[in-house]
Amino acid sequence: MIKYLKHIYLFIFILLIILIFESCNYVKLNIHYLELSENDWIIPGGSNQRDNISKSILNISDNPTLQWYYNSDAGYPKYPLTIANNIIFSANLEGYITLSDINTGSRIGSFSVPAKSITSAPIIINNSIIFTTNGYKENFVGRYNLIEGKYKWQRQIPRCETLMIAESDYIIIATVNGDLLKINSENGDMIWNAKTQNSSEIFSAFYSSPALLKGSIFIGNDNGNIYKIDVNTGKIVKKLELESMINSDISIYNDKIFFSANNNNFYCCNETLSIIWERNLNSKTINSNCFDIDKLYIAAINGYIYCLNQSNGNEIWKYKTGGTITGSPIIHNEKIFIGSFDKNIYCLNKNNGNLLWKYQLDGRIRGGLVIWKNYLIVTSDDKNIYCFK
């Protein structure tokens, strides 16, 4: 009898382990439709142009107060947050995507992936999220339906360290193996791979997130080239050879292409990849930029925020934080927001760079901040998500 009881207890224990594991890999929203609004931040960087312009028309308080925070027991990637329908979607480096209520910070649900690391916050499309992984095994891109609580599709791909381009019917993904993939967003079918479409070109790793303009993809590569690639065919239209690795994300504004190379030069090009101007910042950048009519805002590894004239690259102002900056700045009304490795959130006047306020957290800030309505959300190396209002 004791022998049988041991088997029963063992069976119950295994069943509980399975239930716990399954609960961490399943989330279902108790709604019929994920309603999106103009305030929502549904793609990291704000758009397929990576312009980091806030969608909200509400003002952030000049003296914001901490509303809530919670600890996720994991670090965060460079682009950790997207927001829609009062829900924060956060991705962490332990392979979890967590959904939280923006008003209270309470968790709505979470699930994990076998790769144990997620590239960035997911893209929100219709009732689904699409995301890529960057672990050392079992990497994939997947579309997960939040209403049904299950994957619509998954596709194995090489490790991805960059942001996707996402349109209504396709996504573009760059990998560390030098693949640039166009995938059907409805069913996960491969449409083309630029590496095979341009077999004579030698692609190295992609650590530069692509941007989209008028049917063309712009992306930098570790081989020192920046490419203009036709989105319909995957064929190279034009390339600019800089002989320096390009690890920064591409930003596009007013039909101009902005990026940084590892030679510490920042470049502005036109649609044909002819250089309009270049400026040595004495530092590289690895993020994307934000824009305001005729101004360009750059956050560099050396801890400076630069405001340059978009037309000629002339410096308008610069501000020195106390640490390295890897996250992207965001512009909201008359203010620039950025986080630094010195653990501070900075709010600057967009016109003159004067410090309006700063707030110190308990950990370094590696990723970009997100603004939704009059909420400011930020992640930190102390493994917390903070919400200010």
C-alpha positions in Angstrom: 0.0 0.0 0.0 2.8 2.4 0.9 4.5 1.6 -2.4 1.3 2.5 -4.3 1.0 5.8 -2.3 4.5 6.7 -3.3 3.6 6.3 -6.9 0.5 8.3 -6.5 2.4 11.2 -4.7 5.0 11.1 -7.5 2.3 11.3 -10.1 0.7 14.3 -8.4 4.0 16.0 -8.0 4.8 15.6 -11.7 1.4 16.8 -12.6 1.8 19.9 -10.5 5.2 20.6 -12.2 3.6 20.3 -15.6 0.7 22.6 -14.6 3.1 25.2 -13.3 5.2 25.0 -16.4 2.2 25.3 -18.7 0.9 28.3 -16.7 4.1 30.1 -17.5 3.7 29.5 -21.2 0.1 30.6 -21.6 -1.7 33.9 -21.4 -5.2 34.8 -22.6 -6.9 38.1 -22.4 -10.5 38.1 -21.2 -11.6 40.4 -24.0 -13.1 39.9 -27.4 -10.7 42.3 -29.2 -7.6 44.2 -28.4 -8.7 47.7 -29.1 -5.8 50.0 -30.3 -5.7 53.8 -30.2 -3.5 56.6 -31.5 -1.8 56.8 -28.0 -0.5 53.2 -28.3 3.2 52.3 -28.7 2.7 49.1 -30.7 6.2 48.8 -32.2 9.6 49.4 -30.5 11.1 52.7 -31.8 7.5 54.1 -32.4 7.3 53.2 -36.1 9.1 51.4 -38.9 11.1 54.6 -39.3 12.5 54.3 -35.7 11.7 58.0 -35.1 10.9 57.7 -31.3 8.2 60.4 -31.4 5.7 60.0 -28.6 2.1 59.2 -29.8 0.5 61.0 -26.8 -1.0 64.5 -26.8 -1.2 64.6 -23.0 1.5 66.3 -21.0 3.9 64.6 -18.5 3.9 66.4 -15.2 6.8 68.7 -14.5 7.2 66.9 -11.2 6.2 63.3 -12.0 5.6 60.9 -9.1 6.3 57.2 -8.9 3.0 55.4 -9.2 4.2 51.8 -8.9 7.0 49.4 -9.7 7.5 45.7 -9.7 10.5 43.4 -10.0 10.7 40.8 -12.8 13.8 39.0 -11.6 15.5 39.5 -15.0 17.3 42.1 -17.0 15.8 43.9 -20.0 16.8 44.4 -23.7 17.5 47.7 -25.4 13.8 48.1 -26.4 11.9 46.5 -23.5 8.4 47.9 -23.7 5.3 48.3 -26.0 1.9 49.5 -24.7 -1.6 49.1 -26.0 -5.1 49.1 -24.5 -3.8 50.0 -21.0 -1.5 47.0 -21.1 2.3 47.1 -20.9 4.0 44.4 -22.8 7.5 43.8 -21.5 10.2 41.4 -22.6 13.1 40.3 -20.5 16.4 38.5 -21.0 15.3 35.4 -19.2 12.8 34.7 -22.0 9.6 36.0 -20.5 7.0 38.3 -22.0 4.8 39.8 -19.3 1.5 41.7 -19.6 0.8 44.3 -16.9 -2.0 46.8 -16.1 -0.6 50.3 -16.6 -2.8 51.8 -13.9 -1.8 49.5 -11.1 1.3 47.5 -12.3 -0.6 44.3 -11.5 0.4 41.4 -13.8 -2.2 40.2 -16.2 -0.2 37.2 -17.3 3.2 36.0 -18.7 4.7 33.2 -20.7 8.2 32.1 -21.4 10.1 30.7 -24.5 12.7 27.9 -24.7 15.4 30.2 -26.0 15.5 31.9 -22.6 16.0 35.4 -24.1 13.8 37.7 -26.1 15.2 40.3 -28.5 12.8 43.2 -27.7 9.3 44.0 -26.6 6.8 42.4 -29.0 5.1 44.1 -31.9 1.3 44.4 -31.3 -0.8 43.6 -34.4 -4.6 43.1 -34.3 -5.2 40.6 -31.5 -1.6 39.2 -31.6 1.9 39.9 -30.7 5.0 39.0 -32.8 8.4 38.6 -31.4 11.9 37.1 -32.0 14.3 35.3 -29.6 18.1 35.6 -29.3 19.1 32.7 -27.1 21.9 30.3 -28.0 19.4 27.5 -29.1 15.8 27.1 -30.2 15.5 30.6 -31.7 12.3 31.4 -33.5 9.9 34.1 -34.6 6.4 33.6 -33.5 2.9 35.2 -33.7 0.9 34.6 -30.5 -2.9 35.3 -30.4 -3.8 36.9 -27.1 -7.5 36.3 -27.3 -7.2 32.6 -28.1 -4.2 32.1 -25.8 -2.1 30.2 -28.3 0.5 30.6 -31.1 -0.9 31.3 -34.6 2.5 30.2 -36.0 6.2 29.7 -35.1 9.1 29.6 -37.5 12.7 28.7 -36.6 15.3 31.3 -37.5 18.9 32.1 -36.5 19.5 34.3 -33.5 18.1 37.8 -33.9 19.5 40.9 -32.0 17.6 43.6 -33.9 14.1 45.0 -34.2 11.7 43.9 -36.9 9.9 45.9 -39.6 6.2 45.1 -39.4 3.6 45.9 -41.9 0.0 44.5 -42.0 1.0 41.5 -44.2 4.7 40.9 -43.7 7.6 41.3 -41.3 11.3 41.9 -42.0 13.9 40.2 -39.7 17.7 40.5 -39.7 19.9 37.8 -38.0 23.4 37.5 -36.7 24.0 34.9 -39.5 23.6 37.6 -42.1 20.1 36.7 -43.1 17.6 39.4 -44.0 14.2 37.7 -44.1 10.8 38.7 -45.3 8.1 36.6 -43.7 4.3 36.5 -44.2 2.9 37.8 -40.9 -0.4 35.8 -41.3 1.1 32.3 -41.7 4.8 32.6 -41.1 5.8 31.5 -44.6 9.2 32.7 -45.9 8.8 35.1 -48.8 12.5 35.8 -49.5 16.0 35.9 -47.9 18.2 38.7 -49.1 21.3 36.6 -48.6 20.1 34.1 -51.2 18.6 36.8 -53.4 22.0 38.5 -53.6 24.3 35.5 -53.6 27.3 37.4 -54.8 27.2 39.8 -51.8 28.9 38.7 -48.6 26.7 39.6 -45.6 28.2 39.5 -42.1 26.2 39.7 -38.9 23.3 42.2 -38.6 23.3 44.2 -35.4 21.6 47.3 -37.0 17.8 47.3 -36.9 16.3 48.1 -40.4 14.0 50.9 -41.2 11.5 51.2 -44.1 10.9 54.1 -46.5 8.8 54.0 -49.7 9.1 50.3 -50.4 12.8 50.2 -49.5 14.6 48.6 -46.5 17.6 50.5 -45.2 20.0 48.5 -43.0 23.6 48.5 -41.9 25.9 45.4 -41.7 29.1 44.3 -39.9 30.8 44.2 -43.3 30.9 48.0 -43.2 28.1 48.6 -45.8 24.7 50.1 -45.5 22.1 48.7 -47.9 19.0 49.9 -49.7 17.0 46.7 -50.5 13.8 46.4 -52.4 11.1 45.2 -50.1 9.2 43.3 -52.8 12.2 41.3 -54.2 14.9 41.3 -51.6 17.4 42.6 -54.2 20.0 45.2 -53.4 19.2 48.5 -55.0 22.1 50.5 -53.7 24.9 50.1 -51.1 27.2 52.6 -49.4 30.6 51.3 -48.4 32.0 52.9 -45.3 34.6 50.3 -44.2 33.4 50.5 -40.6 30.9 48.3 -38.9 27.4 49.7 -38.6 25.8 48.6 -35.3 23.4 51.5 -34.8 19.8 51.2 -35.7 18.6 53.1 -38.7 16.3 56.1 -38.3 14.4 57.8 -41.0 12.8 61.3 -41.0 11.8 63.7 -43.7 13.0 61.1 -46.3 16.5 61.2 -44.9 18.5 58.2 -43.5 20.3 58.7 -40.2 22.8 56.2 -38.6 26.1 55.9 -36.8 29.2 53.8 -37.7 31.8 52.4 -35.4 34.3 55.0 -36.7 32.5 57.4 -34.4 31.0 59.3 -37.4 27.3 60.0 -37.6 25.8 60.1 -41.1 22.8 61.7 -42.9 22.0 60.3 -46.3 19.4 60.7 -49.0 17.2 57.9 -50.4 20.0 57.0 -52.9 22.5 56.6 -50.0 24.5 59.6 -51.1 26.0 61.3 -48.0 24.4 64.7 -47.2 26.6 65.3 -44.2 28.7 63.5 -41.6 29.8 64.5 -38.2 32.4 63.0 -35.8 30.8 62.6 -32.3 33.9 61.1 -30.8 31.6 58.2 -29.9 29.5 55.6 -31.6 25.8 55.0 -31.0 23.9 51.7 -31.0 20.3 53.0 -30.8 17.9 55.0 -32.9 17.2 58.7 -32.8 14.3 61.1 -32.3 13.3 64.2 -34.3 11.5 67.5 -34.2 10.8 69.4 -37.5 14.3 70.5 -38.3 16.2 69.1 -35.3 17.8 65.7 -34.7 18.5 64.2 -31.2 21.2 61.6 -30.7 22.1 59.7 -27.5 25.7 58.4 -27.7 27.7 55.8 -25.8 29.9 58.6 -24.3 26.9 59.8 -22.3 26.1 62.9 -24.4 22.7 63.9 -25.8 23.3 65.9 -29.0 20.9 68.1 -30.8 21.9 68.7 -34.4 20.5 70.6 -37.3 18.9 68.0 -39.6 20.0 69.9 -42.8 23.7 70.3 -42.2 24.6 68.4 -38.9 25.6 71.6 -37.1 25.4 71.3 -33.3 22.6 73.2 -31.6 23.3 72.0 -28.1 24.6 69.0 -26.2 24.0 67.7 -22.7 26.3 65.4 -20.7 24.8 62.7 -18.5 26.8 60.9 -15.9 27.0 57.5 -17.7 26.9 55.5 -20.9 23.7 55.7 -23.0 22.5 52.7 -24.9 18.7 53.3 -25.0 17.0 55.6 -27.5 15.8 59.1 -26.6 12.1 59.9 -26.9 10.5 63.3 -27.8 7.3 64.3 -26.2 5.8 67.7 -26.8 8.6 70.2 -25.7 10.7 67.6 -23.9 13.4 65.0 -24.5 13.5 62.0 -22.2 16.4 59.6 -21.8 17.9 57.1 -19.4 21.6 56.7 -18.5 23.9 54.2 -16.9 24.3 56.7 -14.1 20.8 55.4 -13.0 19.0 58.7 -13.8 16.1 59.5 -16.0 16.7 62.9 -17.6 14.1 65.3 -18.9 15.5 68.1 -21.1 14.1 71.1 -22.9 14.1 70.1 -26.6 15.1 73.7 -27.7 18.1 74.5 -25.6 19.0 71.2 -23.7 18.4 72.7 -20.3 17.7 70.1 -17.6 14.1 70.3 -16.4 14.3 67.4 -14.0 16.0 64.1 -13.3 15.1 61.1 -11.2 17.5 58.5 -9.9 16.6 54.8 -9.8 18.4 51.9 -8.1 19.9 50.5 -11.3 21.4 51.5 -14.6 19.0 52.3 -17.4 20.0 50.4 -20.5 16.8 50.6 -22.5 14.6 53.3 -24.0 11.7 54.9 -22.1 8.1 54.7 -23.3 5.3 57.4 -22.9 1.7 56.4 -23.0 -0.9 59.1 -22.4 0.5 60.9 -19.3 2.5 57.8 -18.1 6.2 57.4 -18.3 7.5 53.8 -18.1 11.1 52.8 -17.7 13.1 49.6 -17.0 16.3 49.4 -15.0 19.2 47.0 -14.3 17.7 46.5 -10.8 15.2 44.3 -12.7 12.3 46.7 -12.0 9.8 48.3 -14.2 8.9 51.8 -13.0 5.8 53.8 -13.8 5.6 57.6 -13.3 2.8 60.0 -13.8 
